[in-house]
Amino acid sequence: MQISKFAKGFTLIELLITVAIIGIISSIAYPSYSDFVLRSNRSEAQRELLRIANLQEQLFVDRRVYTEDMTVLGLATDPYKTDSENYSIDAKVTGSTFVLTATALGNQKTNDTSCVTFTVTDTGLKSASGTCWE
């Protein structure tokens, strides 16, 4: 039996080099992906805070009062949970002012310990537990 000089297939060395390259690329890509997911979840919380602040202002124009009950604003639950359920948003009303607070839940709270809460006030003042408000 004669072995062909130009055998087809992969050698073990070629396979090991390919696996090593994939390992290096994934070790770089996964942390970047995880950071991107955390930042996109933060932007969801920020967007919802501003939307709910707008609803509070509409209520104030109509009834001359803010509310702590999110269902009065037309939201499904009190406290309101964002669509991805990564944040819970609740209001604190004092006289004719309000403070909306978004608090991280579940994996977002566990993985994003530097940015657990975001707040926005009736005057539009935005703040976060870290330097996370982008």
Buried (B, 14 or more C-beta within 10 A) or exposed (E): EEEEEEEEEEEEEEEEEEEEEEEEEEEEEEEEEEEEBBEEBBEBBBEBBBBBBEBBBEBBEEEEEBBEEBEBBEBEEBBBBBEEEBBBBBBEBEEEEBBBBBBBBEEBBEBBEEBBBBBBBBEEEEBBBEEBBE
